[in-house]
Amino acid sequence: AAHAKLYEKTTLLRGEFNLPAGSDERVVQDYRCSMSSSSSSVSTSGKIFITQHALYFFKSSDKPSLRLAMRSVATVEARDKMLVVESMD
């Protein structure tokens, strides 16, 4: 059952980010979350999908989503019920 759910999430991810059907990106975990940047006080609700190669943020609104390659992640820190990800991009 858990494998089937991850397969569905991988299919959703591939569709949202236009990944090729043969892509080896597979969702290993996902969480409901909000995203904000240091340059804006606006927070956007959505879901983060973690794959072996990247973090994908899927927004609940019609705004474009975000892909952050793992190789560009500088630091990850848990702070006050938040996960703070610093990117080199």
Biopython code that builds the backbone (N, CA, C, O; Angstrom):
import numpy as np
from Bio.PDB.StructureBuilder import StructureBuilder

atoms = [
    (1, "ALA", "N", (0.824, -1.196, 0.000)),
    (1, "ALA", "CA", (0.000, 0.000, 0.000)),
    (1, "ALA", "C", (0.870, 1.263, 0.000)),
    (1, "ALA", "O", (0.583, 2.209, -0.734)),
    (2, "ALA", "N", (1.924, 1.286, 0.812)),
    (2, "ALA", "CA", (2.807, 2.457, 0.867)),
    (2, "ALA", "C", (3.529, 2.639, -0.460)),
    (2, "ALA", "O", (3.722, 3.764, -0.920)),
    (3, "HIS", "N", (3.930, 1.521, -1.076)),
    (3, "HIS", "CA", (4.612, 1.577, -2.365)),
    (3, "HIS", "C", (3.693, 2.174, -3.436)),
    (3, "HIS", "O", (4.140, 2.965, -4.267)),
    (4, "ALA", "N", (2.415, 1.797, -3.416)),
    (4, "ALA", "CA", (1.446, 2.313, -4.391)),
    (4, "ALA", "C", (1.250, 3.819, -4.218)),
    (4, "ALA", "O", (1.122, 4.544, -5.205)),
    (5, "LYS", "N", (1.226, 4.292, -2.976)),
    (5, "LYS", "CA", (1.071, 5.729, -2.721)),
    (5, "LYS", "C", (2.279, 6.502, -3.232)),
    (5, "LYS", "O", (2.124, 7.564, -3.837)),
    (6, "LEU", "N", (3.483, 5.982, -2.996)),
    (6, "LEU", "CA", (4.680, 6.652, -3.497)),
    (6, "LEU", "C", (4.708, 6.646, -5.019)),
    (6, "LEU", "O", (5.179, 7.606, -5.629)),
    (7, "TYR", "N", (4.211, 5.578, -5.644)),
    (7, "TYR", "CA", (4.135, 5.517, -7.104)),
    (7, "TYR", "C", (3.193, 6.603, -7.633)),
    (7, "TYR", "O", (3.506, 7.270, -8.619)),
    (8, "GLU", "N", (2.031, 6.782, -6.973)),
    (8, "GLU", "CA", (1.083, 7.835, -7.367)),
    (8, "GLU", "C", (1.710, 9.213, -7.221)),
    (8, "GLU", "O", (1.531, 10.072, -8.084)),
    (9, "LYS", "N", (2.440, 9.429, -6.139)),
    (9, "LYS", "CA", (3.092, 10.725, -5.910)),
    (9, "LYS", "C", (4.186, 10.971, -6.944)),
    (9, "LYS", "O", (4.372, 12.102, -7.392)),
    (10, "THR", "N", (4.909, 9.924, -7.325)),
    (10, "THR", "CA", (5.925, 10.043, -8.363)),
    (10, "THR", "C", (5.282, 10.410, -9.691)),
    (10, "THR", "O", (5.816, 11.240, -10.428)),
    (11, "THR", "N", (4.144, 9.805, -10.007)),
    (11, "THR", "CA", (3.418, 10.121, -11.237)),
    (11, "THR", "C", (2.969, 11.581, -11.227)),
    (11, "THR", "O", (3.099, 12.272, -12.237)),
    (12, "LEU", "N", (2.442, 12.055, -10.100)),
    (12, "LEU", "CA", (2.028, 13.457, -9.957)),
    (12, "LEU", "C", (3.229, 14.383, -10.149)),
    (12, "LEU", "O", (3.142, 15.378, -10.869)),
    (13, "LEU", "N", (4.337, 14.057, -9.510)),
    (13, "LEU", "CA", (5.551, 14.865, -9.608)),
    (13, "LEU", "C", (6.036, 14.951, -11.050)),
    (13, "LEU", "O", (6.373, 16.033, -11.530)),
    (14, "ARG", "N", (6.071, 13.831, -11.732)),
    (14, "ARG", "CA", (6.531, 13.816, -13.121)),
    (14, "ARG", "C", (5.645, 14.668, -14.008)),
    (14, "ARG", "O", (6.138, 15.342, -14.914)),
    (15, "GLY", "N", (4.335, 14.648, -13.759)),
    (15, "GLY", "CA", (3.413, 15.474, -14.534)),
    (15, "GLY", "C", (3.573, 16.956, -14.250)),
    (15, "GLY", "O", (3.594, 17.768, -15.175)),
    (16, "GLU", "N", (3.684, 17.312, -12.989)),
    (16, "GLU", "CA", (3.798, 18.717, -12.592)),
    (16, "GLU", "C", (5.086, 19.348, -13.105)),
    (16, "GLU", "O", (5.089, 20.508, -13.517)),
    (17, "PHE", "N", (6.170, 18.597, -13.081)),
    (17, "PHE", "CA", (7.466, 19.140, -13.475)),
    (17, "PHE", "C", (7.894, 18.706, -14.862)),
    (17, "PHE", "O", (9.046, 18.911, -15.245)),
    (18, "ASN", "N", (6.988, 18.110, -15.621)),
    (18, "ASN", "CA", (7.266, 17.677, -16.996)),
    (18, "ASN", "C", (8.515, 16.814, -17.100)),
    (18, "ASN", "O", (9.320, 16.984, -18.015)),
    (19, "LEU", "N", (8.675, 15.890, -16.163)),
    (19, "LEU", "CA", (9.803, 14.969, -16.206)),
    (19, "LEU", "C", (9.498, 13.861, -17.204)),
    (19, "LEU", "O", (8.347, 13.438, -17.312)),
    (20, "PRO", "N", (10.488, 13.388, -17.927)),
    (20, "PRO", "CA", (10.239, 12.306, -18.894)),
    (20, "PRO", "C", (9.787, 11.034, -18.194)),
    (20, "PRO", "O", (10.163, 10.779, -17.050)),
    (21, "ALA", "N", (8.980, 10.239, -18.882)),
    (21, "ALA", "CA", (8.454, 8.992, -18.315)),
    (21, "ALA", "C", (9.584, 8.067, -17.870)),
    (21, "ALA", "O", (9.426, 7.325, -16.900)),
    (22, "GLY", "N", (10.703, 8.101, -18.555)),
    (22, "GLY", "CA", (11.837, 7.246, -18.215)),
    (22, "GLY", "C", (12.738, 7.808, -17.126)),
    (22, "GLY", "O", (13.768, 7.213, -16.808)),
    (23, "SER", "N", (12.365, 8.940, -16.554)),
    (23, "SER", "CA", (13.182, 9.576, -15.522)),
    (23, "SER", "C", (13.342, 8.652, -14.318)),
    (23, "SER", "O", (12.415, 7.929, -13.954)),
    (24, "ASP", "N", (14.531, 8.681, -13.702)),
    (24, "ASP", "CA", (14.731, 7.847, -12.517)),
    (24, "ASP", "C", (14.357, 8.568, -11.219)),
    (24, "ASP", "O", (14.592, 8.040, -10.132)),
    (25, "GLU", "N", (13.775, 9.776, -11.323)),
    (25, "GLU", "CA", (13.308, 10.488, -10.136)),
    (25, "GLU", "C", (12.125, 9.734, -9.531)),
    (25, "GLU", "O", (11.138, 9.457, -10.212)),
    (26, "ARG", "N", (12.238, 9.410, -8.249)),
    (26, "ARG", "CA", (11.161, 8.725, -7.536)),
    (26, "ARG", "C", (10.988, 9.384, -6.175)),
    (26, "ARG", "O", (11.966, 9.654, -5.478)),
    (27, "VAL", "N", (9.744, 9.638, -5.803)),
    (27, "VAL", "CA", (9.448, 10.237, -4.507)),
    (27, "VAL", "C", (9.802, 9.234, -3.411)),
    (27, "VAL", "O", (9.348, 8.090, -3.432)),
    (28, "VAL", "N", (10.622, 9.678, -2.452)),
    (28, "VAL", "CA", (10.954, 8.830, -1.309)),
    (28, "VAL", "C", (10.222, 9.285, -0.048)),
    (28, "VAL", "O", (10.057, 8.510, 0.894)),
    (29, "GLN", "N", (9.784, 10.550, -0.035)),
    (29, "GLN", "CA", (9.021, 11.089, 1.095)),
    (29, "GLN", "C", (8.370, 12.388, 0.665)),
    (29, "GLN", "O", (8.854, 13.064, -0.243)),
    (30, "ASP", "N", (7.268, 12.734, 1.320)),
    (30, "ASP", "CA", (6.623, 14.018, 1.052)),
    (30, "ASP", "C", (6.007, 14.547, 2.333)),
    (30, "ASP", "O", (5.662, 13.783, 3.235)),
    (31, "TYR", "N", (5.870, 15.880, 2.402)),
    (31, "TYR", "CA", (5.328, 16.538, 3.582)),
    (31, "TYR", "C", (4.497, 17.737, 3.145)),
    (31, "TYR", "O", (4.829, 18.406, 2.166)),
    (32, "ARG", "N", (3.417, 18.007, 3.870)),
    (32, "ARG", "CA", (2.706, 19.269, 3.697)),
    (32, "ARG", "C", (3.567, 20.346, 4.337)),
    (32, "ARG", "O", (4.157, 20.132, 5.397)),
    (33, "CYS", "N", (3.638, 21.504, 3.692)),
    (33, "CYS", "CA", (4.493, 22.554, 4.227)),
    (33, "CYS", "C", (4.110, 23.898, 3.622)),
    (33, "CYS", "O", (3.224, 23.990, 2.772)),
    (34, "SER", "N", (4.788, 24.919, 4.074)),
    (34, "SER", "CA", (4.680, 26.251, 3.499)),
    (34, "SER", "C", (6.076, 26.691, 3.118)),
    (34, "SER", "O", (7.062, 26.285, 3.733)),
    (35, "MET", "N", (6.149, 27.525, 2.098)),
    (35, "MET", "CA", (7.443, 28.010, 1.649)),
    (35, "MET", "C", (7.451, 29.530, 1.695)),
    (35, "MET", "O", (6.487, 30.185, 1.301)),
    (36, "SER", "N", (8.543, 30.070, 2.177)),
    (36, "SER", "CA", (8.755, 31.516, 2.117)),
    (36, "SER", "C", (10.230, 31.720, 1.832)),
    (36, "SER", "O", (11.044, 30.820, 2.040)),
    (37, "SER", "N", (10.565, 32.898, 1.359)),
    (37, "SER", "CA", (11.969, 33.191, 1.084)),
    (37, "SER", "C", (12.427, 34.322, 1.979)),
    (37, "SER", "O", (11.611, 35.047, 2.548)),
    (38, "SER", "N", (13.706, 34.469, 2.099)),
    (38, "SER", "CA", (14.250, 35.537, 2.938)),
    (38, "SER", "C", (13.956, 36.916, 2.357)),
    (38, "SER", "O", (14.020, 37.919, 3.068)),
    (39, "SER", "N", (13.636, 36.968, 1.066)),
    (39, "SER", "CA", (13.368, 38.260, 0.426)),
    (39, "SER", "C", (11.885, 38.635, 0.462)),
    (39, "SER", "O", (11.512, 39.724, 0.029)),
    (40, "SER", "N", (11.037, 37.737, 0.977)),
    (40, "SER", "CA", (9.597, 38.009, 0.988)),
    (40, "SER", "C", (8.982, 37.494, 2.273)),
    (40, "SER", "O", (9.377, 36.444, 2.779)),
    (41, "SER", "N", (8.016, 38.230, 2.801)),
    (41, "SER", "CA", (7.321, 37.788, 4.011)),
    (41, "SER", "C", (6.092, 36.951, 3.668)),
    (41, "SER", "O", (5.396, 36.479, 4.567)),
    (42, "VAL", "N", (5.820, 36.762, 2.380)),
    (42, "VAL", "CA", (4.669, 35.990, 1.932)),
    (42, "VAL", "C", (4.999, 34.508, 1.987)),
    (42, "VAL", "O", (6.060, 34.075, 1.539)),
    (43, "SER", "N", (4.069, 33.734, 2.546)),
    (43, "SER", "CA", (4.244, 32.293, 2.651)),
    (43, "SER", "C", (3.249, 31.606, 1.721)),
    (43, "SER", "O", (2.104, 32.044, 1.603)),
    (44, "THR", "N", (3.678, 30.531, 1.060)),
    (44, "THR", "CA", (2.840, 29.795, 0.126)),
    (44, "THR", "C", (2.681, 28.362, 0.613)),
    (44, "THR", "O", (3.675, 27.692, 0.892)),
    (45, "SER", "N", (1.438, 27.880, 0.721)),
    (45, "SER", "CA", (1.177, 26.512, 1.164)),
    (45, "SER", "C", (1.381, 25.539, 0.020)),
    (45, "SER", "O", (1.190, 25.880, -1.148)),
    (46, "GLY", "N", (1.766, 24.333, 0.368)),
    (46, "GLY", "CA", (1.941, 23.305, -0.641)),
    (46, "GLY", "C", (2.468, 22.024, -0.048)),
    (46, "GLY", "O", (2.209, 21.703, 1.112)),
    (47, "LYS", "N", (3.207, 21.299, -0.854)),
    (47, "LYS", "CA", (3.788, 20.028, -0.449)),
    (47, "LYS", "C", (5.210, 19.956, -0.965)),
    (47, "LYS", "O", (5.502, 20.412, -2.070)),
    (48, "ILE", "N", (6.091, 19.385, -0.168)),
    (48, "ILE", "CA", (7.456, 19.158, -0.620)),
    (48, "ILE", "C", (7.615, 17.668, -0.894)),
    (48, "ILE", "O", (7.267, 16.823, -0.069)),
    (49, "PHE", "N", (8.147, 17.370, -2.071)),
    (49, "PHE", "CA", (8.432, 15.996, -2.460)),
    (49, "PHE", "C", (9.943, 15.842, -2.460)),
    (49, "PHE", "O", (10.650, 16.638, -3.077)),
    (50, "ILE", "N", (10.436, 14.834, -1.781)),
    (50, "ILE", "CA", (11.868, 14.584, -1.711)),
    (50, "ILE", "C", (12.179, 13.373, -2.579)),
    (50, "ILE", "O", (11.591, 12.304, -2.416)),
    (51, "THR", "N", (13.114, 13.560, -3.504)),
    (51, "THR", "CA", (13.584, 12.453, -4.332)),
    (51, "THR", "C", (15.073, 12.270, -4.047)),
    (51, "THR", "O", (15.646, 13.002, -3.241)),
    (52, "GLN", "N", (15.683, 11.318, -4.690)),
    (52, "GLN", "CA", (17.100, 11.081, -4.471)),
    (52, "GLN", "C", (17.964, 12.187, -5.080)),
    (52, "GLN", "O", (19.145, 12.301, -4.751)),
    (53, "HIS", "N", (17.376, 13.010, -5.977)),
    (53, "HIS", "CA", (18.163, 14.037, -6.670)),
    (53, "HIS", "C", (17.776, 15.481, -6.342)),
    (53, "HIS", "O", (18.564, 16.397, -6.577)),
    (54, "ALA", "N", (16.566, 15.697, -5.798)),
    (54, "ALA", "CA", (16.099, 17.080, -5.640)),
    (54, "ALA", "C", (14.979, 17.194, -4.615)),
    (54, "ALA", "O", (14.371, 16.205, -4.204)),
    (55, "LEU", "N", (14.732, 18.437, -4.219)),
    (55, "LEU", "CA", (13.551, 18.799, -3.447)),
    (55, "LEU", "C", (12.611, 19.496, -4.415)),
    (55, "LEU", "O", (13.023, 20.413, -5.125)),
    (56, "TYR", "N", (11.367, 19.077, -4.451)),
    (56, "TYR", "CA", (10.368, 19.684, -5.329)),
    (56, "TYR", "C", (9.272, 20.268, -4.461)),
    (56, "TYR", "O", (8.712, 19.573, -3.613)),
    (57, "PHE", "N", (8.964, 21.534, -4.665)),
    (57, "PHE", "CA", (7.865, 22.154, -3.935)),
    (57, "PHE", "C", (6.694, 22.324, -4.887)),
    (57, "PHE", "O", (6.805, 22.987, -5.919)),
    (58, "PHE", "N", (5.582, 21.723, -4.533)),
    (58, "PHE", "CA", (4.363, 21.761, -5.336)),
    (58, "PHE", "C", (3.398, 22.699, -4.632)),
    (58, "PHE", "O", (2.888, 22.374, -3.559)),
    (59, "LYS", "N", (3.143, 23.854, -5.220)),
    (59, "LYS", "CA", (2.295, 24.873, -4.604)),
    (59, "LYS", "C", (0.821, 24.536, -4.774)),
    (59, "LYS", "O", (0.416, 23.964, -5.786)),
    (60, "SER", "N", (0.032, 24.893, -3.784)),
    (60, "SER", "CA", (-1.407, 24.658, -3.836)),
    (60, "SER", "C", (-2.094, 25.611, -4.809)),
    (60, "SER", "O", (-3.190, 25.330, -5.295)),
    (61, "SER", "N", (-1.448, 26.729, -5.085)),
    (61, "SER", "CA", (-2.037, 27.723, -5.984)),
    (61, "SER", "C", (-1.625, 27.429, -7.424)),
    (61, "SER", "O", (-1.020, 26.398, -7.717)),
    (62, "ASP", "N", (-1.962, 28.345, -8.301)),
    (62, "ASP", "CA", (-1.627, 28.154, -9.714)),
    (62, "ASP", "C", (-0.239, 28.689, -10.067)),
    (62, "ASP", "O", (0.129, 28.723, -11.241)),
    (63, "LYS", "N", (0.525, 29.100, -9.076)),
    (63, "LYS", "CA", (1.869, 29.618, -9.329)),
    (63, "LYS", "C", (2.801, 28.472, -9.705)),
    (63, "LYS", "O", (2.543, 27.327, -9.335)),
    (64, "PRO", "N", (3.873, 28.757, -10.430)),
    (64, "PRO", "CA", (4.817, 27.688, -10.780)),
    (64, "PRO", "C", (5.455, 27.085, -9.533)),
    (64, "PRO", "O", (5.560, 27.736, -8.493)),
    (65, "SER", "N", (5.870, 25.857, -9.655)),
    (65, "SER", "CA", (6.493, 25.161, -8.539)),
    (65, "SER", "C", (8.005, 25.306, -8.591)),
    (65, "SER", "O", (8.550, 25.849, -9.553)),
    (66, "LEU", "N", (8.679, 24.823, -7.561)),
    (66, "LEU", "CA", (10.122, 25.005, -7.421)),
    (66, "LEU", "C", (10.831, 23.661, -7.395)),
    (66, "LEU", "O", (10.357, 22.716, -6.763)),
    (67, "ARG", "N", (11.970, 23.574, -8.083)),
    (67, "ARG", "CA", (12.846, 22.402, -8.026)),
    (67, "ARG", "C", (14.195, 22.869, -7.523)),
    (67, "ARG", "O", (14.770, 23.821, -8.053)),
    (68, "LEU", "N", (14.699, 22.201, -6.501)),
    (68, "LEU", "CA", (16.000, 22.535, -5.941)),
    (68, "LEU", "C", (16.854, 21.271, -5.936)),
    (68, "LEU", "O", (16.593, 20.344, -5.169)),
    (69, "ALA", "N", (17.863, 21.237, -6.783)),
    (69, "ALA", "CA", (18.742, 20.071, -6.873)),
    (69, "ALA", "C", (19.495, 19.877, -5.559)),
    (69, "ALA", "O", (19.938, 20.845, -4.942)),
    (70, "MET", "N", (19.634, 18.638, -5.142)),
    (70, "MET", "CA", (20.337, 18.338, -3.887)),
    (70, "MET", "C", (21.761, 18.887, -3.908)),
    (70, "MET", "O", (22.277, 19.297, -2.869)),
    (71, "ARG", "N", (22.401, 18.901, -5.073)),
    (71, "ARG", "CA", (23.786, 19.381, -5.142)),
    (71, "ARG", "C", (23.897, 20.880, -4.865)),
    (71, "ARG", "O", (24.989, 21.380, -4.592)),
    (72, "SER", "N", (22.773, 21.600, -4.934)),
    (72, "SER", "CA", (22.813, 23.035, -4.658)),
    (72, "SER", "C", (22.395, 23.378, -3.224)),
    (72, "SER", "O", (22.390, 24.549, -2.846)),
    (73, "VAL", "N", (22.049, 22.373, -2.431)),
    (73, "VAL", "CA", (21.668, 22.609, -1.035)),
    (73, "VAL", "C", (22.940, 22.817, -0.222)),
    (73, "VAL", "O", (23.808, 21.947, -0.162)),
    (74, "ALA", "N", (23.029, 23.988, 0.403)),
    (74, "ALA", "CA", (24.211, 24.304, 1.208)),
    (74, "ALA", "C", (24.042, 23.800, 2.635)),
    (74, "ALA", "O", (24.942, 23.154, 3.172)),
    (75, "THR", "N", (22.897, 24.089, 3.257)),
    (75, "THR", "CA", (22.637, 23.657, 4.632)),
    (75, "THR", "C", (21.154, 23.355, 4.802)),
    (75, "THR", "O", (20.305, 23.885, 4.086)),
    (76, "VAL", "N", (20.867, 22.488, 5.770)),
    (76, "VAL", "CA", (19.497, 22.189, 6.187)),
    (76, "VAL", "C", (19.499, 22.239, 7.700)),
    (76, "VAL", "O", (20.321, 21.593, 8.351)),
    (77, "GLU", "N", (18.563, 23.019, 8.267)),
    (77, "GLU", "CA", (18.536, 23.205, 9.713)),
    (77, "GLU", "C", (17.092, 23.177, 10.209)),
    (77, "GLU", "O", (16.224, 23.832, 9.631)),
    (78, "ALA", "N", (16.833, 22.423, 11.277)),
    (78, "ALA", "CA", (15.520, 22.436, 11.926)),
    (78, "ALA", "C", (15.511, 23.597, 12.908)),
    (78, "ALA", "O", (16.392, 23.716, 13.759)),
    (79, "ARG", "N", (14.483, 24.467, 12.774)),
    (79, "ARG", "CA", (14.413, 25.648, 13.631)),
    (79, "ARG", "C", (12.958, 25.985, 13.912)),
    (79, "ARG", "O", (12.219, 26.334, 12.991)),
    (80, "ASP", "N", (12.524, 25.887, 15.184)),
    (80, "ASP", "CA", (11.166, 26.263, 15.595)),
    (80, "ASP", "C", (10.089, 25.673, 14.687)),
    (80, "ASP", "O", (9.314, 26.416, 14.086)),
    (81, "LYS", "N", (10.034, 24.362, 14.583)),
    (81, "LYS", "CA", (9.046, 23.650, 13.758)),
    (81, "LYS", "C", (9.169, 23.987, 12.275)),
    (81, "LYS", "O", (8.218, 23.812, 11.514)),
    (82, "MET", "N", (10.328, 24.465, 11.872)),
    (82, "MET", "CA", (10.571, 24.778, 10.465)),
    (82, "MET", "C", (11.819, 24.038, 10.002)),
    (82, "MET", "O", (12.715, 23.732, 10.788)),
    (83, "LEU", "N", (11.849, 23.766, 8.734)),
    (83, "LEU", "CA", (13.042, 23.233, 8.101)),
    (83, "LEU", "C", (13.586, 24.356, 7.230)),
    (83, "LEU", "O", (12.941, 24.758, 6.262)),
    (84, "VAL", "N", (14.736, 24.851, 7.557)),
    (84, "VAL", "CA", (15.347, 25.957, 6.835)),
    (84, "VAL", "C", (16.403, 25.385, 5.891)),
    (84, "VAL", "O", (17.380, 24.773, 6.321)),
    (85, "VAL", "N", (16.178, 25.603, 4.588)),
    (85, "VAL", "CA", (17.085, 25.103, 3.556)),
    (85, "VAL", "C", (17.775, 26.289, 2.916)),
    (85, "VAL", "O", (17.122, 27.183, 2.378)),
    (86, "GLU", "N", (19.082, 26.295, 2.974)),
    (86, "GLU", "CA", (19.857, 27.352, 2.317)),
    (86, "GLU", "C", (20.430, 26.789, 1.034)),
    (86, "GLU", "O", (21.045, 25.723, 1.024)),
    (87, "SER", "N", (20.220, 27.515, -0.037)),
    (87, "SER", "CA", (20.669, 27.067, -1.349)),
    (87, "SER", "C", (21.810, 27.933, -1.839)),
    (87, "SER", "O", (21.919, 29.110, -1.494)),
    (88, "MET", "N", (22.654, 27.325, -2.650)),
    (88, "MET", "CA", (23.751, 28.074, -3.279)),
    (88, "MET", "C", (23.276, 28.767, -4.538)),
    (88, "MET", "O", (24.020, 29.565, -5.108)),
    (89, "ASP", "N", (22.042, 28.486, -5.000)),
    (89, "ASP", "CA", (21.479, 29.123, -6.200)),
    (89, "ASP", "C", (20.882, 30.463, -5.870)),
    (89, "ASP", "O", (20.362, 31.142, -6.756)),
]
sb = StructureBuilder()
sb.init_structure("model")
sb.init_model(0)
sb.init_chain("A")
sb.init_seg("    ")
for serial, (resi, resn, name, xyz) in enumerate(atoms, 1):
    if name == "N":
        sb.init_residue(resn, " ", resi, " ")
    sb.init_atom(name, np.array(xyz, "f"), 0.0, 1.0, " ", f" {name:<3s}", serial, name[0])
structure = sb.get_structure()
